[in-house]
Amino acid sequence: MPDYDAVLAATEMSEPRETVSVTITAPSEPGDYRYICTFPGHYTVMQGTMTVPA
Ligand SMILES: [Cu+2]
């Protein structure tokens, strides 16, 4: 995982059908925060948005 301020959290690599979880402290600034799978080629379909409401 790159040492980059925009990366708030990460998990270890998971196996197919395995469930992994991560707990983060959401940013205090309201807004939409994108999340992605960084495995090569997965970004196009494995992504979403976490919304911190105002
Ligand atoms: Cu993926």
mmCIF file of the protein (N, C-alpha, C, O) and its ligand, coordinates in Angstrom:
data_MODEL
# 
_entry.id   MODEL 
# 
loop_
_entity.id 
_entity.type 
_entity.pdbx_number_of_molecules 
1 polymer     1 
2 non-polymer 1 
# 
_entity_poly.entity_id                      1 
_entity_poly.type                           'polypeptide(L)' 
_entity_poly.nstd_linkage                   no 
_entity_poly.nstd_monomer                   no 
_entity_poly.pdbx_seq_one_letter_code       MPDYDAVLAATEMSEPRETVSVTITAPSEPGDYRYICTFPGHYTVMQGTMTVPA 
_entity_poly.pdbx_seq_one_letter_code_can   MPDYDAVLAATEMSEPRETVSVTITAPSEPGDYRYICTFPGHYTVMQGTMTVPA 
_entity_poly.pdbx_strand_id                 A 
# 
loop_
_entity_poly_seq.entity_id 
_entity_poly_seq.num 
_entity_poly_seq.mon_id 
_entity_poly_seq.hetero 
1 1  MET n 
1 2  PRO n 
1 3  ASP n 
1 4  TYR n 
1 5  ASP n 
1 6  ALA n 
1 7  VAL n 
1 8  LEU n 
1 9  ALA n 
1 10 ALA n 
1 11 THR n 
1 12 GLU n 
1 13 MET n 
1 14 SER n 
1 15 GLU n 
1 16 PRO n 
1 17 ARG n 
1 18 GLU n 
1 19 THR n 
1 20 VAL n 
1 21 SER n 
1 22 VAL n 
1 23 THR n 
1 24 ILE n 
1 25 THR n 
1 26 ALA n 
1 27 PRO n 
1 28 SER n 
1 29 GLU n 
1 30 PRO n 
1 31 GLY n 
1 32 ASP n 
1 33 TYR n 
1 34 ARG n 
1 35 TYR n 
1 36 ILE n 
1 37 CYS n 
1 38 THR n 
1 39 PHE n 
1 40 PRO n 
1 41 GLY n 
1 42 HIS n 
1 43 TYR n 
1 44 THR n 
1 45 VAL n 
1 46 MET n 
1 47 GLN n 
1 48 GLY n 
1 49 THR n 
1 50 MET n 
1 51 THR n 
1 52 VAL n 
1 53 PRO n 
1 54 ALA n 
# 
loop_
_struct_asym.id 
_struct_asym.entity_id 
A 1 
B 2 
# 
loop_
_chem_comp.id 
_chem_comp.type 
_chem_comp.mon_nstd_flag 
ALA 'L-peptide linking' y 
ARG 'L-peptide linking' y 
ASP 'L-peptide linking' y 
CU  non-polymer         . 
CYS 'L-peptide linking' y 
GLN 'L-peptide linking' y 
GLU 'L-peptide linking' y 
GLY 'peptide linking'   y 
HIS 'L-peptide linking' y 
ILE 'L-peptide linking' y 
LEU 'L-peptide linking' y 
MET 'L-peptide linking' y 
PHE 'L-peptide linking' y 
PRO 'L-peptide linking' y 
SER 'L-peptide linking' y 
THR 'L-peptide linking' y 
TYR 'L-peptide linking' y 
VAL 'L-peptide linking' y 
# 
_pdbx_entity_nonpoly.entity_id   2 
_pdbx_entity_nonpoly.name        ? 
_pdbx_entity_nonpoly.comp_id     CU 
# 
_pdbx_nonpoly_scheme.asym_id         B 
_pdbx_nonpoly_scheme.entity_id       2 
_pdbx_nonpoly_scheme.mon_id          CU 
_pdbx_nonpoly_scheme.ndb_seq_num     1 
_pdbx_nonpoly_scheme.pdb_seq_num     101 
_pdbx_nonpoly_scheme.auth_seq_num    101 
_pdbx_nonpoly_scheme.pdb_mon_id      CU 
_pdbx_nonpoly_scheme.auth_mon_id     CU 
_pdbx_nonpoly_scheme.pdb_strand_id   A 
_pdbx_nonpoly_scheme.pdb_ins_code    . 
# 
loop_
_atom_site.group_PDB 
_atom_site.id 
_atom_site.type_symbol 
_atom_site.label_atom_id 
_atom_site.label_alt_id 
_atom_site.label_comp_id 
_atom_site.label_asym_id 
_atom_site.label_entity_id 
_atom_site.label_seq_id 
_atom_site.pdbx_PDB_ins_code 
_atom_site.Cartn_x 
_atom_site.Cartn_y 
_atom_site.Cartn_z 
_atom_site.occupancy 
_atom_site.B_iso_or_equiv 
_atom_site.pdbx_formal_charge 
_atom_site.auth_seq_id 
_atom_site.auth_comp_id 
_atom_site.auth_asym_id 
_atom_site.auth_atom_id 
_atom_site.pdbx_PDB_model_num 
ATOM   1   N  N  . MET A 1 1  ? 0.854   -1.181  0.000   1.00 0.00 ? 1   MET A N  1 
ATOM   2   C  CA . MET A 1 1  ? 0.000   0.000   0.000   1.00 0.00 ? 1   MET A CA 1 
ATOM   3   C  C  . MET A 1 1  ? 0.895   1.237   0.000   1.00 0.00 ? 1   MET A C  1 
ATOM   4   O  O  . MET A 1 1  ? 1.809   1.352   0.816   1.00 0.00 ? 1   MET A O  1 
ATOM   5   N  N  . PRO A 1 2  ? 0.622   2.161   -0.923  1.00 0.00 ? 2   PRO A N  1 
ATOM   6   C  CA . PRO A 1 2  ? 1.461   3.361   -0.955  1.00 0.00 ? 2   PRO A CA 1 
ATOM   7   C  C  . PRO A 1 2  ? 1.267   4.228   0.281   1.00 0.00 ? 2   PRO A C  1 
ATOM   8   O  O  . PRO A 1 2  ? 0.169   4.304   0.832   1.00 0.00 ? 2   PRO A O  1 
ATOM   9   N  N  . ASP A 1 3  ? 2.322   4.869   0.702   1.00 0.00 ? 3   ASP A N  1 
ATOM   10  C  CA . ASP A 1 3  ? 2.256   5.813   1.817   1.00 0.00 ? 3   ASP A CA 1 
ATOM   11  C  C  . ASP A 1 3  ? 1.764   7.140   1.240   1.00 0.00 ? 3   ASP A C  1 
ATOM   12  O  O  . ASP A 1 3  ? 2.550   7.958   0.762   1.00 0.00 ? 3   ASP A O  1 
ATOM   13  N  N  . TYR A 1 4  ? 0.448   7.332   1.296   1.00 0.00 ? 4   TYR A N  1 
ATOM   14  C  CA . TYR A 1 4  ? -0.172  8.452   0.613   1.00 0.00 ? 4   TYR A CA 1 
ATOM   15  C  C  . TYR A 1 4  ? -1.323  8.951   1.485   1.00 0.00 ? 4   TYR A C  1 
ATOM   16  O  O  . TYR A 1 4  ? -2.160  8.157   1.915   1.00 0.00 ? 4   TYR A O  1 
ATOM   17  N  N  . ASP A 1 5  ? -1.373  10.254  1.750   1.00 0.00 ? 5   ASP A N  1 
ATOM   18  C  CA . ASP A 1 5  ? -2.366  10.820  2.662   1.00 0.00 ? 5   ASP A CA 1 
ATOM   19  C  C  . ASP A 1 5  ? -3.810  10.500  2.273   1.00 0.00 ? 5   ASP A C  1 
ATOM   20  O  O  . ASP A 1 5  ? -4.679  10.425  3.142   1.00 0.00 ? 5   ASP A O  1 
ATOM   21  N  N  . ALA A 1 6  ? -4.072  10.314  0.997   1.00 0.00 ? 6   ALA A N  1 
ATOM   22  C  CA . ALA A 1 6  ? -5.442  10.051  0.547   1.00 0.00 ? 6   ALA A CA 1 
ATOM   23  C  C  . ALA A 1 6  ? -5.892  8.641   0.901   1.00 0.00 ? 6   ALA A C  1 
ATOM   24  O  O  . ALA A 1 6  ? -7.087  8.351   0.841   1.00 0.00 ? 6   ALA A O  1 
ATOM   25  N  N  . VAL A 1 7  ? -4.969  7.756   1.267   1.00 0.00 ? 7   VAL A N  1 
ATOM   26  C  CA . VAL A 1 7  ? -5.333  6.392   1.645   1.00 0.00 ? 7   VAL A CA 1 
ATOM   27  C  C  . VAL A 1 7  ? -5.670  6.400   3.134   1.00 0.00 ? 7   VAL A C  1 
ATOM   28  O  O  . VAL A 1 7  ? -4.795  6.572   3.983   1.00 0.00 ? 7   VAL A O  1 
ATOM   29  N  N  . LEU A 1 8  ? -6.962  6.210   3.435   1.00 0.00 ? 8   LEU A N  1 
ATOM   30  C  CA . LEU A 1 8  ? -7.418  6.258   4.825   1.00 0.00 ? 8   LEU A CA 1 
ATOM   31  C  C  . LEU A 1 8  ? -7.321  4.915   5.512   1.00 0.00 ? 8   LEU A C  1 
ATOM   32  O  O  . LEU A 1 8  ? -7.132  4.848   6.727   1.00 0.00 ? 8   LEU A O  1 
ATOM   33  N  N  . ALA A 1 9  ? -7.451  3.832   4.736   1.00 0.00 ? 9   ALA A N  1 
ATOM   34  C  CA . ALA A 1 9  ? -7.435  2.500   5.326   1.00 0.00 ? 9   ALA A CA 1 
ATOM   35  C  C  . ALA A 1 9  ? -7.218  1.476   4.218   1.00 0.00 ? 9   ALA A C  1 
ATOM   36  O  O  . ALA A 1 9  ? -7.407  1.762   3.036   1.00 0.00 ? 9   ALA A O  1 
ATOM   37  N  N  . ALA A 1 10 ? -6.821  0.292   4.624   1.00 0.00 ? 10  ALA A N  1 
ATOM   38  C  CA . ALA A 1 10 ? -6.612  -0.786  3.663   1.00 0.00 ? 10  ALA A CA 1 
ATOM   39  C  C  . ALA A 1 10 ? -6.748  -2.112  4.382   1.00 0.00 ? 10  ALA A C  1 
ATOM   40  O  O  . ALA A 1 10 ? -6.623  -2.179  5.605   1.00 0.00 ? 10  ALA A O  1 
ATOM   41  N  N  . THR A 1 11 ? -7.005  -3.163  3.628   1.00 0.00 ? 11  THR A N  1 
ATOM   42  C  CA . THR A 1 11 ? -7.044  -4.509  4.182   1.00 0.00 ? 11  THR A CA 1 
ATOM   43  C  C  . THR A 1 11 ? -5.946  -5.342  3.526   1.00 0.00 ? 11  THR A C  1 
ATOM   44  O  O  . THR A 1 11 ? -5.355  -4.939  2.525   1.00 0.00 ? 11  THR A O  1 
ATOM   45  N  N  . GLU A 1 12 ? -5.692  -6.478  4.093   1.00 0.00 ? 12  GLU A N  1 
ATOM   46  C  CA . GLU A 1 12 ? -4.822  -7.432  3.432   1.00 0.00 ? 12  GLU A CA 1 
ATOM   47  C  C  . GLU A 1 12 ? -5.558  -7.990  2.222   1.00 0.00 ? 12  GLU A C  1 
ATOM   48  O  O  . GLU A 1 12 ? -6.777  -7.853  2.124   1.00 0.00 ? 12  GLU A O  1 
ATOM   49  N  N  . MET A 1 13 ? -4.840  -8.611  1.309   1.00 0.00 ? 13  MET A N  1 
ATOM   50  C  CA . MET A 1 13 ? -5.456  -9.230  0.147   1.00 0.00 ? 13  MET A CA 1 
ATOM   51  C  C  . MET A 1 13 ? -6.398  -10.343 0.615   1.00 0.00 ? 13  MET A C  1 
ATOM   52  O  O  . MET A 1 13 ? -6.048  -11.133 1.491   1.00 0.00 ? 13  MET A O  1 
ATOM   53  N  N  . SER A 1 14 ? -7.583  -10.397 0.029   1.00 0.00 ? 14  SER A N  1 
ATOM   54  C  CA . SER A 1 14 ? -8.533  -11.437 0.401   1.00 0.00 ? 14  SER A CA 1 
ATOM   55  C  C  . SER A 1 14 ? -8.629  -12.480 -0.703  1.00 0.00 ? 14  SER A C  1 
ATOM   56  O  O  . SER A 1 14 ? -8.296  -12.220 -1.860  1.00 0.00 ? 14  SER A O  1 
ATOM   57  N  N  . GLU A 1 15 ? -9.082  -13.642 -0.327  1.00 0.00 ? 15  GLU A N  1 
ATOM   58  C  CA . GLU A 1 15 ? -9.293  -14.728 -1.285  1.00 0.00 ? 15  GLU A CA 1 
ATOM   59  C  C  . GLU A 1 15 ? -10.705 -14.598 -1.856  1.00 0.00 ? 15  GLU A C  1 
ATOM   60  O  O  . GLU A 1 15 ? -11.560 -13.956 -1.246  1.00 0.00 ? 15  GLU A O  1 
ATOM   61  N  N  . PRO A 1 16 ? -10.960 -15.208 -3.035  1.00 0.00 ? 16  PRO A N  1 
ATOM   62  C  CA . PRO A 1 16 ? -12.325 -15.182 -3.567  1.00 0.00 ? 16  PRO A CA 1 
ATOM   63  C  C  . PRO A 1 16 ? -13.328 -15.693 -2.534  1.00 0.00 ? 16  PRO A C  1 
ATOM   64  O  O  . PRO A 1 16 ? -13.085 -16.701 -1.869  1.00 0.00 ? 16  PRO A O  1 
ATOM   65  N  N  . ARG A 1 17 ? -14.439 -15.003 -2.407  1.00 0.00 ? 17  ARG A N  1 
ATOM   66  C  CA . ARG A 1 17 ? -15.545 -15.303 -1.489  1.00 0.00 ? 17  ARG A CA 1 
ATOM   67  C  C  . ARG A 1 17 ? -15.185 -15.106 -0.014  1.00 0.00 ? 17  ARG A C  1 
ATOM   68  O  O  . ARG A 1 17 ? -16.004 -15.377 0.865   1.00 0.00 ? 17  ARG A O  1 
ATOM   69  N  N  . GLU A 1 18 ? -13.999 -14.650 0.252   1.00 0.00 ? 18  GLU A N  1 
ATOM   70  C  CA . GLU A 1 18 ? -13.618 -14.350 1.632   1.00 0.00 ? 18  GLU A CA 1 
ATOM   71  C  C  . GLU A 1 18 ? -14.123 -12.947 1.982   1.00 0.00 ? 18  GLU A C  1 
ATOM   72  O  O  . GLU A 1 18 ? -14.132 -12.049 1.140   1.00 0.00 ? 18  GLU A O  1 
ATOM   73  N  N  . THR A 1 19 ? -14.533 -12.781 3.211   1.00 0.00 ? 19  THR A N  1 
ATOM   74  C  CA . THR A 1 19 ? -14.958 -11.465 3.686   1.00 0.00 ? 19  THR A CA 1 
ATOM   75  C  C  . THR A 1 19 ? -13.877 -10.889 4.579   1.00 0.00 ? 19  THR A C  1 
ATOM   76  O  O  . THR A 1 19 ? -13.380 -11.556 5.487   1.00 0.00 ? 19  THR A O  1 
ATOM   77  N  N  . VAL A 1 20 ? -13.523 -9.659  4.316   1.00 0.00 ? 20  VAL A N  1 
ATOM   78  C  CA . VAL A 1 20 ? -12.599 -8.941  5.184   1.00 0.00 ? 20  VAL A CA 1 
ATOM   79  C  C  . VAL A 1 20 ? -13.278 -7.644  5.593   1.00 0.00 ? 20  VAL A C  1 
ATOM   80  O  O  . VAL A 1 20 ? -14.176 -7.163  4.902   1.00 0.00 ? 20  VAL A O  1 
ATOM   81  N  N  . SER A 1 21 ? -12.863 -7.095  6.680   1.00 0.00 ? 21  SER A N  1 
ATOM   82  C  CA . SER A 1 21 ? -13.458 -5.833  7.113   1.00 0.00 ? 21  SER A CA 1 
ATOM   83  C  C  . SER A 1 21 ? -12.366 -4.902  7.608   1.00 0.00 ? 21  SER A C  1 
ATOM   84  O  O  . SER A 1 21 ? -11.268 -5.326  7.970   1.00 0.00 ? 21  SER A O  1 
ATOM   85  N  N  . VAL A 1 22 ? -12.693 -3.661  7.612   1.00 0.00 ? 22  VAL A N  1 
ATOM   86  C  CA . VAL A 1 22 ? -11.778 -2.642  8.099   1.00 0.00 ? 22  VAL A CA 1 
ATOM   87  C  C  . VAL A 1 22 ? -12.614 -1.586  8.811   1.00 0.00 ? 22  VAL A C  1 
ATOM   88  O  O  . VAL A 1 22 ? -13.713 -1.250  8.368   1.00 0.00 ? 22  VAL A O  1 
ATOM   89  N  N  . THR A 1 23 ? -12.099 -1.077  9.893   1.00 0.00 ? 23  THR A N  1 
ATOM   90  C  CA . THR A 1 23 ? -12.772 -0.019  10.644  1.00 0.00 ? 23  THR A CA 1 
ATOM   91  C  C  . THR A 1 23 ? -11.958 1.254   10.506  1.00 0.00 ? 23  THR A C  1 
ATOM   92  O  O  . THR A 1 23 ? -10.744 1.260   10.709  1.00 0.00 ? 23  THR A O  1 
ATOM   93  N  N  . ILE A 1 24 ? -12.636 2.313   10.161  1.00 0.00 ? 24  ILE A N  1 
ATOM   94  C  CA . ILE A 1 24 ? -11.948 3.589   10.016  1.00 0.00 ? 24  ILE A CA 1 
ATOM   95  C  C  . ILE A 1 24 ? -12.695 4.660   10.798  1.00 0.00 ? 24  ILE A C  1 
ATOM   96  O  O  . ILE A 1 24 ? -13.862 4.491   11.151  1.00 0.00 ? 24  ILE A O  1 
ATOM   97  N  N  . THR A 1 25 ? -12.021 5.738   11.056  1.00 0.00 ? 25  THR A N  1 
ATOM   98  C  CA . THR A 1 25 ? -12.671 6.942   11.571  1.00 0.00 ? 25  THR A CA 1 
ATOM   99  C  C  . THR A 1 25 ? -12.964 7.815   10.358  1.00 0.00 ? 25  THR A C  1 
ATOM   100 O  O  . THR A 1 25 ? -12.055 8.252   9.652   1.00 0.00 ? 25  THR A O  1 
ATOM   101 N  N  . ALA A 1 26 ? -14.248 8.059   10.132  1.00 0.00 ? 26  ALA A N  1 
ATOM   102 C  CA . ALA A 1 26 ? -14.638 8.833   8.961   1.00 0.00 ? 26  ALA A CA 1 
ATOM   103 C  C  . ALA A 1 26 ? -14.103 10.253  9.067   1.00 0.00 ? 26  ALA A C  1 
ATOM   104 O  O  . ALA A 1 26 ? -13.986 10.803  10.162  1.00 0.00 ? 26  ALA A O  1 
ATOM   105 N  N  . PRO A 1 27 ? -13.781 10.839  7.926   1.00 0.00 ? 27  PRO A N  1 
ATOM   106 C  CA . PRO A 1 27 ? -13.350 12.236  7.951   1.00 0.00 ? 27  PRO A CA 1 
ATOM   107 C  C  . PRO A 1 27 ? -14.444 13.109  8.572   1.00 0.00 ? 27  PRO A C  1 
ATOM   108 O  O  . PRO A 1 27 ? -15.628 12.824  8.399   1.00 0.00 ? 27  PRO A O  1 
ATOM   109 N  N  . SER A 1 28 ? -14.065 14.159  9.285   1.00 0.00 ? 28  SER A N  1 
ATOM   110 C  CA . SER A 1 28 ? -15.053 15.054  9.891   1.00 0.00 ? 28  SER A CA 1 
ATOM   111 C  C  . SER A 1 28 ? -15.639 16.018  8.865   1.00 0.00 ? 28  SER A C  1 
ATOM   112 O  O  . SER A 1 28 ? -16.705 16.593  9.087   1.00 0.00 ? 28  SER A O  1 
ATOM   113 N  N  . GLU A 1 29 ? -14.959 16.191  7.763   1.00 0.00 ? 29  GLU A N  1 
ATOM   114 C  CA . GLU A 1 29 ? -15.439 17.082  6.707   1.00 0.00 ? 29  GLU A CA 1 
ATOM   115 C  C  . GLU A 1 29 ? -16.517 16.369  5.898   1.00 0.00 ? 29  GLU A C  1 
ATOM   116 O  O  . GLU A 1 29 ? -16.259 15.316  5.315   1.00 0.00 ? 29  GLU A O  1 
ATOM   117 N  N  . PRO A 1 30 ? -17.747 16.947  5.858   1.00 0.00 ? 30  PRO A N  1 
ATOM   118 C  CA . PRO A 1 30 ? -18.793 16.327  5.048   1.00 0.00 ? 30  PRO A CA 1 
ATOM   119 C  C  . PRO A 1 30 ? -18.367 16.229  3.582   1.00 0.00 ? 30  PRO A C  1 
ATOM   120 O  O  . PRO A 1 30 ? -17.631 17.070  3.066   1.00 0.00 ? 30  PRO A O  1 
ATOM   121 N  N  . GLY A 1 31 ? -18.842 15.203  2.951   1.00 0.00 ? 31  GLY A N  1 
ATOM   122 C  CA . GLY A 1 31 ? -18.530 15.056  1.534   1.00 0.00 ? 31  GLY A CA 1 
ATOM   123 C  C  . GLY A 1 31 ? -18.624 13.611  1.092   1.00 0.00 ? 31  GLY A C  1 
ATOM   124 O  O  . GLY A 1 31 ? -18.945 12.719  1.877   1.00 0.00 ? 31  GLY A O  1 
ATOM   125 N  N  . ASP A 1 32 ? -18.343 13.404  -0.159  1.00 0.00 ? 32  ASP A N  1 
ATOM   126 C  CA . ASP A 1 32 ? -18.325 12.071  -0.746  1.00 0.00 ? 32  ASP A CA 1 
ATOM   127 C  C  . ASP A 1 32 ? -16.879 11.627  -0.899  1.00 0.00 ? 32  ASP A C  1 
ATOM   128 O  O  . ASP A 1 32 ? -16.056 12.342  -1.471  1.00 0.00 ? 32  ASP A O  1 
ATOM   129 N  N  . TYR A 1 33 ? -16.581 10.450  -0.386  1.00 0.00 ? 33  TYR A N  1 
ATOM   130 C  CA . TYR A 1 33 ? -15.226 9.905   -0.420  1.00 0.00 ? 33  TYR A CA 1 
ATOM   131 C  C  . TYR A 1 33 ? -15.251 8.594   -1.174  1.00 0.00 ? 33  TYR A C  1 
ATOM   132 O  O  . TYR A 1 33 ? -15.971 7.663   -0.813  1.00 0.00 ? 33  TYR A O  1 
ATOM   133 N  N  . ARG A 1 34 ? -14.467 8.537   -2.212  1.00 0.00 ? 34  ARG A N  1 
ATOM   134 C  CA . ARG A 1 34 ? -14.456 7.338   -3.051  1.00 0.00 ? 34  ARG A CA 1 
ATOM   135 C  C  . ARG A 1 34 ? -13.581 6.265   -2.437  1.00 0.00 ? 34  ARG A C  1 
ATOM   136 O  O  . ARG A 1 34 ? -12.579 6.558   -1.785  1.00 0.00 ? 34  ARG A O  1 
ATOM   137 N  N  . TYR A 1 35 ? -13.964 5.036   -2.650  1.00 0.00 ? 35  TYR A N  1 
ATOM   138 C  CA . TYR A 1 35 ? -13.110 3.919   -2.269  1.00 0.00 ? 35  TYR A CA 1 
ATOM   139 C  C  . TYR A 1 35 ? -12.997 2.970   -3.446  1.00 0.00 ? 35  TYR A C  1 
ATOM   140 O  O  . TYR A 1 35 ? -13.909 2.855   -4.264  1.00 0.00 ? 35  TYR A O  1 
ATOM   141 N  N  . ILE A 1 36 ? -11.871 2.300   -3.516  1.00 0.00 ? 36  ILE A N  1 
ATOM   142 C  CA . ILE A 1 36 ? -11.591 1.434   -4.660  1.00 0.00 ? 36  ILE A CA 1 
ATOM   143 C  C  . ILE A 1 36 ? -10.858 0.188   -4.205  1.00 0.00 ? 36  ILE A C  1 
ATOM   144 O  O  . ILE A 1 36 ? -10.268 0.142   -3.126  1.00 0.00 ? 36  ILE A O  1 
ATOM   145 N  N  . CYS A 1 37 ? -10.913 -0.798  -5.044  1.00 0.00 ? 37  CYS A N  1 
ATOM   146 C  CA . CYS A 1 37 ? -10.042 -1.963  -4.924  1.00 0.00 ? 37  CYS A CA 1 
ATOM   147 C  C  . CYS A 1 37 ? -8.804  -1.661  -5.760  1.00 0.00 ? 37  CYS A C  1 
ATOM   148 O  O  . CYS A 1 37 ? -8.910  -1.313  -6.936  1.00 0.00 ? 37  CYS A O  1 
ATOM   149 N  N  . THR A 1 38 ? -7.629  -1.795  -5.147  1.00 0.00 ? 38  THR A N  1 
ATOM   150 C  CA . THR A 1 38 ? -6.400  -1.447  -5.853  1.00 0.00 ? 38  THR A CA 1 
ATOM   151 C  C  . THR A 1 38 ? -5.750  -2.627  -6.547  1.00 0.00 ? 38  THR A C  1 
ATOM   152 O  O  . THR A 1 38 ? -4.676  -2.486  -7.134  1.00 0.00 ? 38  THR A O  1 
ATOM   153 N  N  . PHE A 1 39 ? -6.394  -3.809  -6.489  1.00 0.00 ? 39  PHE A N  1 
ATOM   154 C  CA . PHE A 1 39 ? -5.832  -4.939  -7.232  1.00 0.00 ? 39  PHE A CA 1 
ATOM   155 C  C  . PHE A 1 39 ? -5.863  -4.576  -8.716  1.00 0.00 ? 39  PHE A C  1 
ATOM   156 O  O  . PHE A 1 39 ? -6.874  -4.069  -9.202  1.00 0.00 ? 39  PHE A O  1 
ATOM   157 N  N  . PRO A 1 40 ? -4.765  -4.829  -9.448  1.00 0.00 ? 40  PRO A N  1 
ATOM   158 C  CA . PRO A 1 40 ? -4.715  -4.404  -10.846 1.00 0.00 ? 40  PRO A CA 1 
ATOM   159 C  C  . PRO A 1 40 ? -5.940  -4.861  -11.653 1.00 0.00 ? 40  PRO A C  1 
ATOM   160 O  O  . PRO A 1 40 ? -6.282  -6.043  -11.679 1.00 0.00 ? 40  PRO A O  1 
ATOM   161 N  N  . GLY A 1 41 ? -6.577  -3.907  -12.296 1.00 0.00 ? 41  GLY A N  1 
ATOM   162 C  CA . GLY A 1 41 ? -7.715  -4.185  -13.160 1.00 0.00 ? 41  GLY A CA 1 
ATOM   163 C  C  . GLY A 1 41 ? -9.058  -4.182  -12.463 1.00 0.00 ? 41  GLY A C  1 
ATOM   164 O  O  . GLY A 1 41 ? -10.085 -4.186  -13.142 1.00 0.00 ? 41  GLY A O  1 
ATOM   165 N  N  . HIS A 1 42 ? -9.102  -4.175  -11.156 1.00 0.00 ? 42  HIS A N  1 
ATOM   166 C  CA . HIS A 1 42 ? -10.373 -4.254  -10.431 1.00 0.00 ? 42  HIS A CA 1 
ATOM   167 C  C  . HIS A 1 42 ? -11.071 -2.907  -10.262 1.00 0.00 ? 42  HIS A C  1 
ATOM   168 O  O  . HIS A 1 42 ? -12.285 -2.857  -10.060 1.00 0.00 ? 42  HIS A O  1 
ATOM   169 N  N  . TYR A 1 43 ? -10.323 -1.837  -10.342 1.00 0.00 ? 43  TYR A N  1 
ATOM   170 C  CA . TYR A 1 43 ? -10.861 -0.514  -10.071 1.00 0.00 ? 43  TYR A CA 1 
ATOM   171 C  C  . TYR A 1 43 ? -12.132 -0.219  -10.884 1.00 0.00 ? 43  TYR A C  1 
ATOM   172 O  O  . TYR A 1 43 ? -13.052 0.431   -10.387 1.00 0.00 ? 43  TYR A O  1 
ATOM   173 N  N  . THR A 1 44 ? -12.176 -0.692  -12.113 1.00 0.00 ? 44  THR A N  1 
ATOM   174 C  CA . THR A 1 44 ? -13.299 -0.331  -12.981 1.00 0.00 ? 44  THR A CA 1 
ATOM   175 C  C  . THR A 1 44 ? -14.629 -0.854  -12.457 1.00 0.00 ? 44  THR A C  1 
ATOM   176 O  O  . THR A 1 44 ? -15.666 -0.245  -12.723 1.00 0.00 ? 44  THR A O  1 
ATOM   177 N  N  . VAL A 1 45 ? -14.634 -1.955  -11.723 1.00 0.00 ? 45  VAL A N  1 
ATOM   178 C  CA . VAL A 1 45 ? -15.897 -2.507  -11.222 1.00 0.00 ? 45  VAL A CA 1 
ATOM   179 C  C  . VAL A 1 45 ? -15.965 -2.590  -9.701  1.00 0.00 ? 45  VAL A C  1 
ATOM   180 O  O  . VAL A 1 45 ? -17.052 -2.749  -9.146  1.00 0.00 ? 45  VAL A O  1 
ATOM   181 N  N  . MET A 1 46 ? -14.845 -2.486  -9.027  1.00 0.00 ? 46  MET A N  1 
ATOM   182 C  CA . MET A 1 46 ? -14.844 -2.605  -7.568  1.00 0.00 ? 46  MET A CA 1 
ATOM   183 C  C  . MET A 1 46 ? -14.518 -1.245  -6.972  1.00 0.00 ? 46  MET A C  1 
ATOM   184 O  O  . MET A 1 46 ? -13.366 -0.940  -6.663  1.00 0.00 ? 46  MET A O  1 
ATOM   185 N  N  . GLN A 1 47 ? -15.558 -0.438  -6.818  1.00 0.00 ? 47  GLN A N  1 
ATOM   186 C  CA . GLN A 1 47 ? -15.400 0.900   -6.290  1.00 0.00 ? 47  GLN A CA 1 
ATOM   187 C  C  . GLN A 1 47 ? -16.722 1.355   -5.713  1.00 0.00 ? 47  GLN A C  1 
ATOM   188 O  O  . GLN A 1 47 ? -17.757 0.743   -5.973  1.00 0.00 ? 47  GLN A O  1 
ATOM   189 N  N  . GLY A 1 48 ? -16.700 2.406   -4.942  1.00 0.00 ? 48  GLY A N  1 
ATOM   190 C  CA . GLY A 1 48 ? -17.929 2.939   -4.369  1.00 0.00 ? 48  GLY A CA 1 
ATOM   191 C  C  . GLY A 1 48 ? -17.680 4.311   -3.775  1.00 0.00 ? 48  GLY A C  1 
ATOM   192 O  O  . GLY A 1 48 ? -16.602 4.887   -3.921  1.00 0.00 ? 48  GLY A O  1 
ATOM   193 N  N  . THR A 1 49 ? -18.680 4.811   -3.114  1.00 0.00 ? 49  THR A N  1 
ATOM   194 C  CA . THR A 1 49 ? -18.598 6.132   -2.494  1.00 0.00 ? 49  THR A CA 1 
ATOM   195 C  C  . THR A 1 49 ? -19.137 6.061   -1.074  1.00 0.00 ? 49  THR A C  1 
ATOM   196 O  O  . THR A 1 49 ? -20.233 5.552   -0.839  1.00 0.00 ? 49  THR A O  1 
ATOM   197 N  N  . MET A 1 50 ? -18.365 6.569   -0.138  1.00 0.00 ? 50  MET A N  1 
ATOM   198 C  CA . MET A 1 50 ? -18.813 6.710   1.239   1.00 0.00 ? 50  MET A CA 1 
ATOM   199 C  C  . MET A 1 50 ? -19.176 8.181   1.438   1.00 0.00 ? 50  MET A C  1 
ATOM   200 O  O  . MET A 1 50 ? -18.380 9.071   1.141   1.00 0.00 ? 50  MET A O  1 
ATOM   201 N  N  . THR A 1 51 ? -20.382 8.424   1.941   1.00 0.00 ? 51  THR A N  1 
ATOM   202 C  CA . THR A 1 51 ? -20.831 9.795   2.139   1.00 0.00 ? 51  THR A CA 1 
ATOM   203 C  C  . THR A 1 51 ? -20.809 10.157  3.619   1.00 0.00 ? 51  THR A C  1 
ATOM   204 O  O  . THR A 1 51 ? -21.382 9.454   4.451   1.00 0.00 ? 51  THR A O  1 
ATOM   205 N  N  . VAL A 1 52 ? -20.150 11.250  3.931   1.00 0.00 ? 52  VAL A N  1 
ATOM   206 C  CA . VAL A 1 52 ? -20.194 11.828  5.271   1.00 0.00 ? 52  VAL A CA 1 
ATOM   207 C  C  . VAL A 1 52 ? -21.197 12.976  5.194   1.00 0.00 ? 52  VAL A C  1 
ATOM   208 O  O  . VAL A 1 52 ? -20.926 13.998  4.563   1.00 0.00 ? 52  VAL A O  1 
ATOM   209 N  N  . PRO A 1 53 ? -22.359 12.808  5.839   1.00 0.00 ? 53  PRO A N  1 
ATOM   210 C  CA . PRO A 1 53 ? -23.398 13.841  5.725   1.00 0.00 ? 53  PRO A CA 1 
ATOM   211 C  C  . PRO A 1 53 ? -23.031 15.129  6.473   1.00 0.00 ? 53  PRO A C  1 
ATOM   212 O  O  . PRO A 1 53 ? -22.248 15.123  7.423   1.00 0.00 ? 53  PRO A O  1 
ATOM   213 N  N  . ALA A 1 54 ? -23.621 16.217  6.013   1.00 0.00 ? 54  ALA A N  1 
ATOM   214 C  CA . ALA A 1 54 ? -23.389 17.520  6.649   1.00 0.00 ? 54  ALA A CA 1 
ATOM   215 C  C  . ALA A 1 54 ? -24.122 17.594  7.970   1.00 0.00 ? 54  ALA A C  1 
ATOM   216 O  O  . ALA A 1 54 ? -24.052 18.612  8.659   1.00 0.00 ? 54  ALA A O  1 
HETATM 217 CU CU . CU  B 2 .  ? -10.856 -6.233  -6.278  1.00 0.00 2 101 CU  A CU 1 
# 
